């Protein structure tokens, strides 16, 4: 399956496994979910990178949080998904 069609948590877990020299990405799914959840609040620098030189970021912070919330809640496989 192309990475663009994988749930984000699976993509992150696979990336962690690769960085650790492991094939066992499934055991890293909880860590991947925690890592993605930790990104829920965008930093001012992230917002500035998306909308440079604007005095107001509008709905961007809310949109970002909604995307992260979706990724964290998305099932990877039934046994690890805890909503």
Secondary structure, 3 states (H helix, E strand, C coil): CCHHHCCHHHHHHHHHHHHCCCCCCHHHHHHHHHHHHCCCCCCHHHHHHHCCCCCCCCCHHHHHHHHHHHHHHCCCCCCCCCC
